[in-house]
Amino acid sequence: MAARAGMSRSAFTRHFRARVGDTPLNHLTGWRIQRARTLLRESRLPLAEVAARIGYDSDAAFQRAFKRLTGLPPGAYRRAASGI
């Protein structure tokens, strides 16, 4: 994104943070996890498919990020959201 904006990465990050209130990577991660929460609540897709659909190459990386942001592993989140 920085290159497309014609800026260095550090300048872009400073500008993005001033406008959005977060770094580009944290913003993207939050957006991905929010999308994953929706997919976990509204579908029965396997976790690996959810991870791929939101842009993670690794199921393990997705599960770590999800737990870090929500406090629950994705499978536990799905079970809690479905009332099982």
Buried (B, 14 or more C-beta within 10 A) or exposed (E): EBEEEEBEEEEBBEBBBEEEEBBBEBBEBEEBBEBBBEBBEEEEBEBBEBBBBBEBEEBEEBBEBBBEBBEBBBEEBBEEBEEE
